[in-house]
Amino acid sequence: MNNKILFIAFTKSHYSMAVAIMNELNTSSQQFEGYIFCSGYLYSEKDMLLEKKEFVKYYFFNEHVVYKNKFISFKLRKLIKQVTNLAHKINPSMIFTFSDNAPLYQNIFFTFRNKSKVILFHEGYGDYSDVNISIRSYIGYGIQKFFMFPYPFNIITRSYTDYYKYSFLFLPDLVQRSHAFTKLTISKSFAKKMYIKSIPRSFNIESNSVFLVLSGRDWLDKKGKAYLLLLLSRLNKLTNQTYMKIALHQSYEKYSELIGLYDNIHLIDDKNNTSESYCFHNNFKYIITDESSSVVNALFAGMKKTVFFLNKEIKDSKCYAYDRNVLVTYLIHNKIIFQLSSIAVVDKIKNNFEEESFISDLKEVTIKEQLEIIIND
């Protein structure tokens, strides 16, 4: 039997999940060989990851360089051919990916969907989103699709490619797609193992503080910066201290310069611990976000905090558009989060509002049990 497993990862979180999945596989009656393609934000971590020696072989690709100019597509096609040839050389029985929409890897999923078990492992909001893309974006997509021929290129919206056979999800019943695939469940215990890490005491956070964790958008562009400054000025009026953590690909120096204008706002400088772990910090009483996947992951891992979403205000202000999302609707309907304006959020905090809602209806089934179903399918 072919026991080679290929993981395709883009972030540190993806890498950690790949290691955990590999460990689960190796507790079965069979031994598996794990290979991993590291790209996206993992490319810069090459030396550190190689030292870990947690996979049989590592492959690193810097696709961000070839994504920058859609019209110099021959470089992207060349890289697609390279990664596809490497996948053929490995010839995996299973392919785990944490996103199915990356142009670099869609050809692998398309090519292997009938010869290997392609598995999509949830990370973030995308599984629960509907396609909600502007006409302008569709035009750009059409142009890129033309220049990428003969390689497949489906629109960049997560889990719409139909190239995968299995999908691991936190709330499978919420996810509806027109194509068929087997839905599997990520348990709270797995999420806790992934996302709850102790924060060193050296990172001093005052009690009853606010944790501001925004999605990885560019909040320093014209519209984003205007909203961020407005939000920070309102939070700065609180007696509660506010701490902000930015995505790894964003510039700490630029955000630090911006936040330095406010006495009660602080930027967390910590590349080793995720925002999910900080969500669990005992000294954070309130969590504020637009639609950060880190906050949702923390909720699925059992976080019990008062959580405010600003996505509606941001969308209404025409700052950023958000996809229609059944998960957000579910969280609001069940009062797990509170979707309010920044003024209303500040008012709630000033009045010591507190309602620790949490997600309670997750199925507890081990990853190992479900992996065995896939292996024997």
C-alpha positions, -999 to +999 in steps of 0.1 A: +000+000+000+012+036-008+016+053+026+029+086+014+011+117+026+016+152+011+007+183+031+004+217+015+008+245+041+010+283+039+011+295+076+026+284+110-009+273+120-011+251+089+023+236+097+012+228+133-019+211+121+000+191+096+023+179+123-007+170+146-024+151+117+008+133+109+011+122+146-025+110+145-018+089+113+012+073+130-009+061+159-027+038+134-017+003+126+002+016+096+033+038+093+031+068+070+057+090+053+050+127+055+061+152+028+053+189+030+051+217+005+058+250+024+049+283+007+031+315+014+042+329+048+062+297+056+088+304+029+107+327+052+108+301+080+127+277+059+158+272+081+138+269+113+114+243+098+142+222+083+157+219+118+125+203+131+129+172+109+092+164+113+086+153+077+105+130+054+112+158+030+104+196+029+099+216-003+097+254-002+082+277-029+080+315-029+049+320-050+042+355-037+068+368-061+051+354-092+016+364-080+025+401-080+021+406-117-007+386-132+005+393-168+040+377-163+021+344-160+048+323-176+067+324-143+036+311-125+030+284-151+066+273-147+062+270-110+029+251-113+046+226-136+075+222-110+052+216-080+030+192-100+060+172-112+072+169-076+038+157-065+039+131-092+074+120-080+061+116-044+029+099-057+010+104-024-020+083-014-034+113+005-030+150+000-039+174+029-044+210+021-056+239+043-069+259+013-080+246-021-079+280-039-042+287-043-034+291-080-001+274-075-016+241-063-050+239-080-034+218-108-022+193-082-057+189-067-072+187-101-047+161-113-048+139-082-085+141-074-091+107-090-059+089-080-053+102-044-076+112-015-075+150-015-085+163+019-094+199+028-088+208+064-107+238+077-089+270+087-109+302+090-141+315+076-140+305+040-159+272+042-189+291+055-189+319+029-209+324-002-194+337-034-198+374-032-174+389-057-177+422-076-179+424-114-145+440-115-130+411-096-146+387-120-130+405-149-096+402-132-103+365-126-112+359-162-080+376-174-058+356-150-076+324-160-069+331-197-032+337-190-028+306-168-041+282-195-037+252-198-036+250-160-069+250-141-078+282-122-111+284-103-122+316-087-104+325-054-131+316-029-123+288-005-138+253-010-155+260-043-131+241-065-147+206-061-112+191-064-113+176-029-131+144-017-131+150+021-134+181+042-128+185+080-150+211+095-160+224+129-197+227+121-202+205+090-240+209+090-236+246+082-216+241+051-234+237+018-218+233-016-231+222-050-205+195-054-204+163-034-178+155-007-176+137+026-179+160+056-158+152+087-156+168+121-129+187+139-134+182+176-129+208+203-101+187+218-081+189+186-087+227+184-076+231+220-044+212+213-037+234+183-047+268+196-042+270+234-006+277+244+007+294+275+020+329+270+053+338+288+049+361+318+073+385+302+044+397+281+027+419+307-010+424+301-031+443+326-063+427+339-097+434+324-080+444+291-093+445+255-077+423+228-081+438+194-074+412+167-082+423+131-081+400+101-050+401+079-061+429+056-040+459+050-053+483+076-028+509+066-042+516+031-063+547+026-097+534+037-084+509+062-062+534+080-091+559+083-112+533+100-084+520+122-075+555+135-112+561+143-114+528+161-082+534+181-092+569+191-125+555+205-108+526+224-081+550+237-109+567+258-115+536+278-098+531+312-093+495+301-060+489+282-062+477+246-037+454+231-034+447+194-017+418+175-011+420+138-007+393+112+029+381+107+031+394+071+023+430+083+049+456+093+053+458+130+073+490+127+045+508+107+018+497+131+039+505+161+044+541+148+007+545+143-003+530+177+024+551+195+000+580+192-023+565+219-016+561+256-039+532+262-032+511+231-003+487+229+011+465+201+021+430+210+055+420+196+054+382+196+060+361+165+061+328+184+026+328+199-006+330+178-036+353+183-057+323+192-035+317+223-038+353+233-075+351+230-074+327+260-052+350+281-068+354+315-063+392+315-083+398+283-119+404+293-131+415+258-122+404+223-128+428+194-125+418+158-138+424+123-138+388+111-105+373+122-102+336+118-081+335+149-111+346+170-133+319+154-107+293+159-104+303+196-142+300+200-142+265+185-114+257+209-136+266+239-129+303+245-154+319+269-151+357+265-173+386+254-167+389+217-176+420+196-177+419+157-172+452+138-177+437+104-211+453+097-199+488+106-168+483+084-189+471+055-216+498+059-188+524+059-176+510+025-142+505+040-141+468+032-166+443+018-172+410+036-186+378+020-220+365+031-212+340+058-235+315+074-212+310+103-213+347+112-251+345+110-251+315+133-228+332+158-250+363+160-282+343+162-270+322+191-255+353+208-220+338+208-208+372+194-222+407+194-222+425+161-221+462+170-206+495+160-173+507+176-193+534+195-216+508+209-187+485+218-170+512+237-202+520+255-207+484+265-172+481+279-176+514+298-207+499+315-188+467+323-211+446+300-201+410+301-216+379+285-193+350+281-210+331+252-193+301+237-199+274+211-213+243+228-226+220+201-194+206+187-192+168+181-164+151+200-149+126+176-112+120+172-092+129+141-077+094+143-111+077+140-120+097+110-086+093+094-091+055+096-124+059+077-105+077+050-077+052+049-102+023+045-125+041+021 
